[in-house]
């Protein structure tokens, strides 16, 4: 994508970022900064537990992702964990959507020696299964929502959103089976030069073949999906722990309701960097369903932001360190080749 075409998207991203930050500030002012601060202070050292609990799903996701690799290309567990950790940071802290995380994960594994087609194919399939399991997890949340509201417009609207998401996902899966990247590159090559990622992973045909090979391994696909679903469920304990320290004793079902529907809201607000403001508003609205006052709900959202920063900032620094080392290695290699030529 050239600069002229990307300029409106970048400006739109900055505007959404500013509006999101403004929305958070407005919510804090409306609900009372002292009350929100008091709710945050009540969590205390429970914040450390929230961070630890989040690390568990990230590690589980990485282990599930590693299953998708063919045994001859399968990277070490530490390498996969490293790439997944950095991908998590890109996904939560940068305006790069899930696609940005996928590109970064692929590149990191390629730097570590994994063939491009194997890394790229595993990321595409892993992202597809991640979306599927998140939609299923959202259905669980809708089930708990129905227990509160019954056959209401809220529940019907959420259900319609999930149904639409499943249709899009099935179409995406069907395109993968039909050689999606070969088709995409054929179109993109006519209108721009945006073929770098596909070329880097070995070309569209190699990528399409690797994706189809992964889909033939049904047992590993099932294990990956089960691992990701378990990770979504474990993630709900962040909410349970934070509210426990605030003095709210909620059920695991309540925590899953909030977690699943907040994730759905964040996915829907992909155009807003980090879903800033959108997540906070959703917490206030959905928190009321399980009896949270607005101050506690807003504090809960800010706790999640704190967790994202604690885990994500070191990961982004590690990513830059990895890229820096790779750049230095390439420069040394080029200088060595120049000396040989001389």
Helices and strands as residue ranges (DSSP letters): H 3-31, H 33-43, H 46-66, H 77-93, H 97-111, H 116-149, H 153-177, H 180-191, H 196-200, H 204-215, H 218-246, H 252-268, G 273-275, H 278-287, G 288-290, H 294-341
